[in-house]
């Protein structure tokens, strides 16, 4: 019996070809795909040649500057991150030379701890493999549940219903409440539980210090480690993200749900806010959402 030779897909010859293949290979939400496509279409339209092999660092820098001459630092950095991700993909395919996006420089941002992160920023954050699974799980759970950080950190293993993807926690004010998560959290949660039947869910990686002896309820009976503190979790997150705060994960989750058209009563149920005025703080679409809406409603756009 003869051997079977896999047929290799033909090389992408144009920027648009490469863009289409890039988006197909990424596990992105529809909205994130639209945002990526907007950036890459704007830059690609300003390149001197449509051929992907003809792109040079100088041409790329010029095209980005022409596409977004007045971009704020946060928007500019998002465009740079999108281009770097796209060109890393084209380089792995052998369509472009390595280091093509090396001349694209990020701009210094002034941290805004009240703003929501973009969907692209959330996707990139939750895809990181350079942080411990405990921290990745915590970040995913905070975004999935839109819960307050304290509500998640006070969870015990016995509070979890892994099959139904939910947990019982104590909300702000002392009321008992239920939080729900999605498949992303479900995939990594077993690595944090590690077969334990009870005790704090998220554990500190540092040994217990005698001068700061925690309450017995905050010590895991299996490992002897203490519950991860809010201060330590916040320090790890802010250091890993260069200035973001854990609260922004909750803010981002609710903002993205509002952008997707989730009604206010459901937003209140998800966030467990008791005041309509409070939850309305999150119903402010981002610039990216408005841009995506504008693109969807463009009457001159080609229809399938």
N, C-alpha and C positions, 0 to 999 in steps of 0.2 A: 504494500500500500504506500503510495507516494506521500511525501510530507506536504503539509498545507502551509503556504506562505501567506502571512497576513498582509493585506493591501494597505498601504499607508495613504492617509488622506492627502490630497494635493495641497501644495503649499499655498498659503494666502498671498496674493499678489498686491492687494491694495489695503490701505488703512481700514476701509469699510469692511472688507472681507475678514480681516483680523479681528475687528471689533465684534462682528457677529459671532465668530467662533469663541471669542473670549467670554461673552455673556452666556453662551450656551454651557460652558464648562463650569461656571460659578453657581453655587447654591445661594442665590440672592432673591430677596422679595421682589415683586413686580415693581414696586415704587423705587427700590434701590437700583434696579436695572435701568429704569427710566432716567434716574439722576446720573448714573454712569454714562449712559448713552448721550445725554445732553452735553456733558463735559467733553467727551471724546469726539463727538460730532463737531462741536464748536472749534476745538483745537485742530482736528483733521481738516476742516474746511479752509484753514489758513496756512496749511503747509504748501510749499511750492510744488510738490509732486504728490499725486495720490498713491504712488507705489510705496508700500511699507518698507522696502529695502532701501529707498532713497532718503529716509528720515535721518537727519543728523542732529547732534546735540544743539547746534546753533539754530537750526531751523525750528526745532522743538521749542526752545526757549522763546524765540520770536513769536511763534504761533500762539503760545500760551499767553504771553503779554498782550498780544493783539486781541485775543479772544476775551480776556478779562482785565482790561486796563485799570478799572476802578474797584477791583475786588477787595473786600476787607480781608484782614489777615486770616481769619478762620475759614473764609470761603476759598481764598487762595491756597491754603494748606490742604483743603479737601480736594481741590483740583490736582494739586501736585501728587497727593496720595493716590488718586485715581489713575493718573498717568503712570506712576511708578508701578502700580499693580498690573496695569495693562501691558507695559513694556517688559516687565519681568516675565509675563506669560509669552509674549512674542519672542523673547530671547530664548526661552526654554524650547520653543518650537523651531528655533533656528532661522527665524525670519528677520531678526534684527541683531545688531552687534551688542555684546554686553556693555553695561555702563551708559546706555543711551540717555537715561534720565538722571545721570549723576550730576549734571549742571543745574538741575531744577532745585532751587533752594526754598525752604520753608520760611515763613515770616513769623516774627515774634508776636504771640497772641497775649492779650490781657485777659487773664482768667475771669470768667463769669460763672460763678457757682450756682446761679439760678437758672441758667438756660438749659434747654434740652440738647442732647447730643443728636447728631444726624443718624439716620439709619445706617449709612455707610460706616460711620464711626463705631456704632454698636456692633455691626457685622465684623469689623476688623478686630475690635476688642475681644469679642467672644470667640474668635477663631485663633487667638494667640496660644502658642504652645510653649512659650518661654516662662510661664508662671505655674506654680504648683496647682494640682487638680483641685485642692480645697478652695483656693481663691477663685479659680475659673468657675467652680460650681456656685460659690457665693454670688459672684457677679451675675451669672446666668439666672439664678433664682430671684435675685432682686429685680432684674429686668422682667422676667416672666411673670412674677407675682405682683409687680408694682407695689410691693410692701415697703414699709419703713425698715431701715437697717436693723433697728433694735428688735423688731418683730421677728425677723429671720434669725438673728444671732441667738435669741433666747429659745429657739426650737431645740427639743430633745429628739433623739431617734424614735422614741415611742410615740411621738406626736405625729409621725409621718404615716400617710396612707399611700405607699408607693404605687399600688395598682391604680388607684383613682387620681393620682398626681395632685394630692392636696395635703394640707397639714393644719392642725389646730394650733393657734397661737394666741397670745394676749396682746391686744391692740393698745394704742395710746389711750389712756384713761382707765385701763384695767378690764375692759370687756373681752370675753372670749370670742374669737373670730376664726374664720377659715380662709386660707390663702391657696391659690391654685397655680400650678406651673405647667409648662409645655414640654415637648419631647426633648428639647435641648438640655434642660435641667435633668430630665429622667435618665439621659444617657450617662451623665457623669456622677449622679447622686450615689449610685452603689459604690463607687470608688471612695467616697467620703464616709459612707456608713461602715464599710469594711466588715460586714457581718455582725456588727454590734447590735444588741437588742435594746439597749437603753443608754442613757447618759447624753451629754451635750452633743449636738450634731456637729457643729464646727469647733474644732479643737485648736488650741494654741500649739505652735511648734516649739515653743520655748519651755524649759523646765519650770516647775512651780517654785517661786521664791518664798522663803520662809517669812520675810517681812511683809509679803503681800499675799498671805494665805487666803485663797478663795473659799467661798462657802462650799460645804460638802455637795450641795446640789449642782455646783458648777465644776465638779471633778468627774471625769469619766471613770467608771469603776473597772473598765477593761484595761485601759492604757495608763491610767493615773494622770493623764494630762488635763489641763484646765480648759474651760470654755474660752473660745476666742473672744477677746474684748472688742468693744466698738472702737476704741482709740487705736488699737493695733490694726484692725481691719481697715480703718480709714487711712492710716499711715501707709499701709501696703498699697492700697488702691491709688492714692494721690501720687505716691512715688512712681508706680508703674505707668501711670498715665500722664505724668508731668503736669499735674495741677487739677485734674478733675476730682469731683467729690462723689461719694457713694450716693448721696441724695439725687444726683443727676440721673442715676439709673431709674429711679422711681419717676422722676419728672419726665424723662425721655419716654418711658413706657406709656404713660398716660397721654403725653402729647401725640405719640404715634397712633394710639388708639383713636384719639379725637380726629386726627387727620384721615383715618380710615372710615370715618363716619359713624363711629360707635355712639349711640345716644347717651345723653347725660345721665339718665338713671342707671345705665349699665356701668358707666364710668365711675359713678359714685359707689356702686356695689363693688367694683374692682378695687378702687382706691380705699374704700371704707371711710370716705369723708362723710360727715354728717351735715355739712353745709354746702349748698349749691354754689354759693359765692366762692368758697374755697376751691372746689374742683374746677371752676371756670378759669382759674389761673393757668390751667394746663391746656385750655382749648384755644391755643394761639398757634396756627399753622406756621411751620418754618418756611424760610425762603426757598428751600429745596422743594417743599410740598407745593408751594405756589407755582414754582417753575414747572414742576411735573404736571400740575393741573392745567397750566397755560398750554403746555405741549399737547396734552390730551384733547384740549378744546380747540386747537388750531384748525380752522376750517380749510386752510390751504394744504394741510397735511394729506399725504396719500392714504387712502383707505383700502383695507384688504378686500 
